[in-house]
């Protein structure tokens, strides 16, 4: 029997609509309130965010070498739902692939020209360049993927091996000795769901801006409200069709194309861009990242500059954490049939390696092209981060071709991420007492209606925000979910450690 969970479904929906309406009524007051709330959280809980995120890396490292690493998700006879390639592609596109598209060329310019004062690095210097690359690796590789891997793995083992319900409270039953009461379970799921849908709406807004900017640049037109609406409708329609077609069709096919596009674009820029500088700067940045990983993880070094860290490192940890719990439901559910060690490989090690590769190529190229008179930083300050990548392509042969290719890549990437997360949202909004498989659940009428409802609402929210009030408000609204999510993921982290102890020696392997 399957039925909708009203509290989990409609409370996040009401808060999202209320936030949008508040921004339309008085944008300055709304942004002021959200900014103040974010600053308070980041100021008072920065230590918790830093140490918690670092703790997730330590836990995953321990799990890799522990006997838990050999356990097969779903039991010894479980068969995989996806091939290894499709699993990697879906994981990459579901998590932070959208971010590396948008920030891969813009963020290094910020760090290159505006390094933290505490470090004493001269803006535009060789040290600033090394710092910019190492900061990209810090923000986009191992730690963010560990933030996703911990709850994803804890849920996968609780759901498949311990046969717990499809809920964020499932791993917590390991910690508490019993499943939390219905009220607590629904509150946890509702808070995490709100953080995710607000985050997706903000991300879709960024996607609408980025794609519209690209179309306007290539076509020589203005990125008007009508163009923004056209892009918004196209993205929502595409991921709705993909979502309704099911996991093994829509998401699998789109993510496959997506990742192949990723590698193609990396190859083109590596060969056509400043190849030698990419290799040298990437290597120097990687060494700096490795040397400073521990101090920066726990709030020392550059992260000790509270103002800078609140704008970058700690803000990122809060953002990843806001997304992690609900996204983990999807990541955990598609991992059936693989071992825990394989889960870590495909959900953290390989995606983090790809992120380092991407950021090395695009980050070093952005800085080098700008130093050579490419005007990327001028475009960044004048038109925003969404315009930087297209300015970078102007420095390459056949620039229009790569701009169009990037528009298509961005479109598919946003569709894939929204699709996979809508899958998790629809599952969380239902009370499924049958422990159904993905194939059975995703074609139920209730599931399909929930996907259409959430896809429409998030798309409309994104368009309204970028057209009338900007995405910053919803983005910060999502980030507020990072604080409760931190404690949710911390409890999942403890549950994962307990699963690796003798107490759960009977965990089916």
C-alpha positions in Angstrom: 0.0 0.0 0.0 1.3 3.4 -1.0 -0.1 6.8 0.1 1.1 10.4 0.2 2.6 11.8 3.4 0.8 15.2 3.7 3.1 16.7 6.2 6.3 15.8 4.4 4.8 16.9 1.0 2.9 20.1 1.7 4.9 21.8 4.5 8.1 22.2 2.3 5.8 23.3 -0.5 4.2 26.0 1.7 7.6 27.3 2.9 8.9 27.5 -0.7 5.9 29.4 -1.9 6.0 31.7 1.1 9.7 32.5 0.4 9.0 33.3 -3.2 6.1 35.6 -2.3 8.1 37.3 0.4 10.9 38.1 -2.1 8.3 39.5 -4.5 6.6 41.7 -1.9 9.8 43.2 -0.5 13.0 41.9 -2.0 15.4 44.0 0.1 13.8 42.9 3.4 13.7 39.3 2.3 17.4 39.3 1.2 18.4 41.2 4.4 16.6 38.6 6.6 18.1 35.6 4.7 21.6 37.2 4.7 21.4 37.9 8.4 20.3 34.3 9.2 23.0 32.8 7.0 25.7 35.0 8.6 24.5 34.0 12.1 24.6 30.3 11.2 28.0 30.4 9.5 29.5 32.5 12.3 28.3 30.4 15.2 28.5 27.0 13.6 31.5 27.3 11.3 33.6 25.0 13.6 30.8 22.4 13.5 30.6 22.6 9.7 34.4 22.3 9.3 35.0 19.5 11.8 31.8 17.7 10.8 32.8 17.7 7.1 36.4 16.6 7.9 34.9 13.9 10.1 33.0 12.5 7.1 36.2 12.2 5.2 37.8 10.3 8.1 34.8 8.0 8.4 34.8 7.1 4.7 38.5 6.4 4.9 38.0 4.1 7.9 35.1 2.3 6.2 37.2 1.6 3.1 39.8 -0.3 5.1 37.3 -1.9 7.5 35.5 -5.2 7.1 32.4 -3.2 6.3 34.0 -2.5 2.9 33.4 -6.1 1.8 29.7 -6.0 2.5 27.4 -6.2 -0.6 24.5 -3.7 -0.6 21.4 -5.8 -0.7 23.0 -9.0 0.5 25.4 -11.5 -1.2 22.9 -12.5 -3.9 21.9 -8.9 -4.8 22.4 -8.0 -8.5 23.2 -4.4 -9.7 20.5 -2.2 -11.1 23.0 -0.2 -13.2 26.3 -0.9 -15.0 29.4 0.7 -13.4 29.6 3.3 -16.2 26.0 4.3 -15.8 26.3 4.3 -12.0 29.3 6.7 -12.2 27.6 8.9 -14.8 24.4 9.2 -12.8 26.3 9.9 -9.5 28.4 12.6 -11.1 25.4 14.3 -12.7 23.2 14.1 -9.6 25.7 15.7 -7.2 27.9 18.7 -8.0 28.4 18.5 -11.8 26.1 21.5 -12.2 28.4 23.5 -9.9 31.6 22.8 -11.8 30.0 24.0 -15.0 29.0 27.3 -13.5 31.9 27.9 -11.1 34.9 26.2 -12.9 35.9 29.4 -14.7 34.4 32.1 -12.4 35.5 31.0 -8.9 39.3 30.8 -9.6 39.2 34.4 -10.8 37.7 35.5 -7.5 40.5 33.7 -5.6 43.2 34.9 -7.9 42.3 38.6 -7.6 40.6 38.6 -4.2 42.6 36.1 -2.0 41.9 36.1 1.8 43.7 38.8 3.7 44.8 36.4 6.4 47.0 34.5 4.0 49.1 37.5 3.0 48.9 36.5 -0.7 49.3 39.3 -3.2 46.4 39.5 -5.7 47.3 38.3 -9.2 50.6 36.7 -8.1 51.9 33.2 -8.7 51.0 32.4 -5.1 47.5 33.6 -5.7 47.2 31.3 -8.7 48.3 28.3 -6.7 45.9 29.2 -4.0 43.1 29.6 -6.5 43.6 26.1 -7.9 44.0 24.5 -4.4 40.8 26.2 -3.3 38.9 24.8 -6.2 40.1 21.3 -5.2 39.1 22.0 -1.6 35.6 23.1 -2.5 34.8 20.6 -5.2 36.5 17.3 -4.7 37.0 15.0 -1.8 35.1 16.7 1.1 31.9 17.5 -0.8 31.7 14.0 -2.1 32.3 12.6 1.4 29.4 14.7 2.5 27.2 12.9 0.0 28.8 9.4 0.5 28.3 9.1 4.2 24.5 9.5 4.2 24.1 7.7 0.9 26.0 4.6 2.2 24.3 4.7 5.6 20.9 4.8 3.9 21.8 2.1 1.4 22.8 -0.4 4.1 19.8 0.5 6.3 17.3 0.2 3.5 18.6 -2.8 1.7 20.5 -4.9 4.2 18.5 -4.1 7.4 15.2 -3.6 5.4 14.3 -0.3 7.1 11.7 2.1 5.6 12.4 4.6 2.8 13.1 7.6 5.1 16.0 9.6 6.4 15.2 8.1 9.8 16.1 4.6 8.6 19.8 4.8 9.4 19.0 6.5 12.7 17.2 3.4 13.9 20.7 1.8 14.0 21.9 4.6 16.3 18.8 4.8 18.5 18.0 1.0 18.6 14.6 1.6 17.2 12.9 3.6 14.4 12.1 7.2 15.6 8.4 8.0 16.2 6.3 9.1 13.2 6.3 12.7 14.2 10.1 12.9 14.5 10.5 10.9 11.2 8.2 13.2 9.3 9.8 16.4 10.7 13.3 15.2 9.7 12.1 14.3 6.2 10.2 17.5 5.8 13.1 19.7 6.8 15.5 17.9 4.5 13.0 18.0 1.6 12.5 21.7 2.0 16.3 22.3 1.8 16.6 20.2 -1.3 13.6 21.7 -3.2 14.8 25.2 -2.4 18.3 24.3 -3.5 17.0 22.7 -6.8 14.9 25.8 -7.5 18.0 28.1 -6.9 20.1 25.8 -9.1 17.6 25.8 -11.8 17.5 29.5 -11.6 21.3 29.6 -12.1 20.9 27.2 -15.0 18.3 29.4 -16.6 20.6 32.4 -16.3 23.6 30.6 -17.6 21.8 29.0 -20.6 20.0 32.2 -21.4 23.3 34.2 -21.3 24.8 31.7 -23.7 21.9 31.8 -26.1 21.9 35.6 -26.0 25.7 35.7 -26.5 25.6 33.4 -29.5 22.4 34.9 -31.1 23.4 38.5 -30.3 20.1 39.2 -28.5 19.1 40.3 -25.0 18.5 37.8 -22.2 14.9 39.0 -21.7 12.2 37.7 -19.5 10.7 35.8 -22.5 14.0 34.1 -23.2 14.3 33.2 -19.5 10.7 31.8 -19.6 11.5 29.7 -22.7 14.6 28.2 -21.2 12.8 27.5 -17.9 9.9 25.8 -19.7 12.3 23.8 -21.8 14.3 22.5 -18.8 11.2 21.6 -16.8 9.5 19.9 -19.7 12.7 17.9 -20.5 13.3 16.7 -17.0 9.6 15.9 -16.5 9.6 13.7 -19.6 12.8 12.1 -18.6 11.5 11.5 -15.0 8.3 10.0 -16.2 10.2 7.6 -18.5 11.9 6.0 -15.6 15.4 5.6 -14.2 16.7 3.1 -16.7 15.6 5.2 -19.6 15.6 9.0 -19.0 18.3 9.5 -16.3 20.6 6.7 -17.6 20.6 8.0 -21.2 20.9 11.7 -20.3 23.7 11.1 -17.8 25.6 8.9 -20.3 25.5 11.7 -22.9 26.3 14.3 -20.3 29.5 12.7 -19.0 30.8 12.0 -22.5 30.2 15.7 -23.3 32.2 16.5 -20.1 35.2 14.5 -21.2 35.0 15.9 -24.8 35.0 19.5 -23.6 37.9 18.8 -21.2 39.9 17.3 -24.0 39.2 20.3 -26.4 40.2 22.9 -23.8 43.2 20.9 -22.7 44.6 20.7 -26.2 43.4 24.1 -27.5 44.1 26.0 -24.3 47.4 26.7 -22.4 48.3 23.0 -22.0 51.6 23.4 -20.3 50.2 25.9 -17.8 47.3 23.6 -17.1 49.7 20.7 -16.2 52.0 22.9 -14.1 49.3 24.9 -12.3 47.2 21.9 -11.7 50.2 20.0 -10.2 51.2 23.0 -8.0 47.6 23.5 -6.9 47.3 19.8 -6.1 50.4 19.8 -3.9 49.2 22.9 -2.1 45.8 21.2 -1.6 47.4 18.1 -0.1 49.7 20.0 2.2 46.9 22.3 3.5 44.0 19.8 3.5 44.1 19.2 7.2 44.5 22.8 8.4 41.9 24.2 6.0 39.5 21.3 6.8 39.4 22.3 10.5 39.3 26.0 10.1 43.0 27.0 10.1 44.9 28.6 7.2 42.7 30.5 4.7 39.6 29.0 6.4 40.7 30.8 9.6 39.7 34.1 7.8 36.1 34.1 9.1 34.8 36.6 6.5 36.4 34.8 3.6 35.5 31.3 4.8 31.8 32.4 5.4 31.7 33.4 1.7 33.4 30.3 0.4 34.4 27.2 2.3 31.9 27.1 5.1 29.2 28.4 2.8 29.9 25.4 0.5 29.8 22.9 3.4 26.4 24.2 4.4 25.2 24.1 0.8 26.4 20.5 0.2 24.9 19.4 3.5 21.5 21.0 2.7 21.4 18.8 -0.4 23.0 15.7 1.0 20.3 13.9 3.0 17.6 13.6 0.3 20.0 13.2 -2.5 21.5 10.3 -0.4 18.2 8.5 -0.7 18.6 8.4 -4.5 22.3 7.6 -4.4 21.8 4.8 -1.9 18.9 3.3 -3.7 20.7 2.9 -7.1 23.7 1.2 -5.4 22.1 -2.2 -4.9 24.3 -5.1 -5.9 27.6 -3.4 -5.3 29.9 -3.6 -2.3 30.5 -0.8 0.2 34.0 -0.3 -1.2 32.7 0.0 -4.7 30.1 2.5 -3.4 33.0 4.7 -2.0 34.9 4.3 -5.3 32.0 5.4 -7.5 30.5 8.0 -5.2 33.6 9.7 -3.9 36.9 8.7 -5.3 36.1 8.7 -9.1 33.9 11.8 -9.0 36.4 13.7 -6.9 39.2 12.8 -9.3 37.1 14.0 -12.2 36.4 17.3 -10.4 40.1 17.9 -9.9 40.7 17.2 -13.6 37.9 19.6 -14.7 38.9 22.3 -12.3 42.6 22.1 -13.3 41.7 22.5 -16.9 39.1 25.2 -16.7 40.5 27.0 -13.6 44.0 27.3 -15.0 42.8 28.3 -18.5 40.5 31.0 -17.1 43.4 32.6 -15.1 45.9 32.3 -18.0 43.5 33.7 -20.6 42.6 36.6 -18.4 46.3 37.4 -17.8 46.8 37.3 -21.5 44.2 40.0 -22.1 41.1 37.8 -22.3 39.1 40.2 -20.1 37.5 37.3 -18.1 37.7 39.2 -14.8 36.2 42.3 -16.3 33.3 40.3 -17.7 32.9 38.6 -14.2 32.6 41.9 -12.4 30.4 43.5 -15.1 28.1 40.7 -16.1 28.3 38.0 -13.3 29.8 34.5 -13.2 27.4 33.1 -15.7 29.1 35.1 -18.5 32.7 34.1 -17.8 32.7 30.7 -19.5 31.4 32.2 -22.8 34.1 34.9 -22.7 36.7 32.0 -22.2 35.4 30.3 -25.4 36.0 33.6 -27.3 39.7 32.8 -26.8 39.4 29.5 -28.6 39.1 28.7 -32.3 35.5 28.1 -33.4 34.3 29.9 -30.3 30.6 29.8 -31.4 30.8 26.0 -31.7 32.0 25.5 -28.2 29.5 28.0 -26.8 26.6 26.1 -28.4 28.1 22.8 -27.2 28.3 24.2 -23.7 24.7 25.4 -23.8 23.6 21.9 -24.7 25.8 20.4 -22.1 24.4 22.7 -19.4 20.9 22.0 -20.5 21.4 18.2 -20.3 23.2 18.5 -17.0 20.5 20.6 -15.3 17.8 18.2 -16.6 19.7 15.1 -15.3 20.3 16.6 -11.8 16.7 17.8 -11.5 15.4 14.4 -12.8 17.3 12.3 -10.3 16.5 14.5 -7.4 12.8 14.6 -8.4 13.0 10.8 -8.2 14.1 11.0 -4.6 11.6 13.7 -3.7 8.7 11.7 -5.0 9.8 8.6 -3.1 10.2 10.6 0.2 6.7 12.1 -0.2 5.1 8.6 -0.1 4.6 6.0 2.6 5.6 2.8 1.0 4.9 -0.2 3.2 5.8 -2.8 0.5 9.6 -1.9 0.1 9.0 -1.7 -3.6 11.7 -1.8 -6.2 12.5 1.3 -8.2 11.0 -0.2 -11.3 7.7 -0.9 -9.5 7.5 2.4 -7.7 8.4 4.9 -10.4 5.5 4.0 -12.6 2.8 4.2 -9.9 0.2 6.9 -10.6 0.9 8.5 -7.2 4.7 8.7 -8.0 4.0 10.2 -11.5 1.7 12.8 -10.1 4.1 13.9 -7.4 6.9 14.2 -10.0 4.8 16.4 -12.2 3.7 18.5 -9.2 7.2 19.1 -7.8 8.8 19.6 -11.3 6.2 22.3 -12.1 6.6 24.1 -8.8 10.4 24.1 -8.8 10.5 25.3 -12.4 8.0 28.1 -11.7 9.8 29.1 -8.6 13.1 29.3 -10.5 11.7 31.4 -13.3 9.9 33.8 -11.0 13.0 34.3 -8.9 15.4 35.0 -11.8 12.9 37.2 -13.6 11.7 39.3 -10.8 13.8 39.0 -7.7 17.0 37.0 -8.4 18.1 33.6 -7.1 20.1 34.7 -4.1 17.2 34.7 -1.7 16.1 31.1 -2.5 19.8 30.0 -2.5 20.2 31.3 1.0 16.9 29.9 2.0 18.1 26.5 0.9 21.4 27.1 2.8 19.5 27.5 6.1 18.7 23.8 5.7 22.5 23.1 6.0 22.4 23.4 9.8 19.7 20.8 10.6 21.1 18.7 7.8 24.5 18.8 9.5 23.1 17.0 12.5 21.1 14.6 10.4 24.3 13.6 8.5 26.3 13.4 11.7 23.8 10.9 13.1 24.0 8.9 9.9 27.8 9.0 10.2 27.6 7.5 13.7 25.1 4.9 12.4 27.5 4.0 9.6 30.3 3.5 12.1 28.1 1.3 14.3 27.3 -0.8 11.2 31.0 -1.6 10.9 31.2 -2.8 14.5 30.6 -6.3 15.9 27.1 -5.2 17.0 26.0 -5.5 13.4 28.1 -8.6 12.5 24.9 -10.1 11.1 24.6 -7.4 8.5 24.0 -9.4 5.3 27.2 -9.3 3.1 
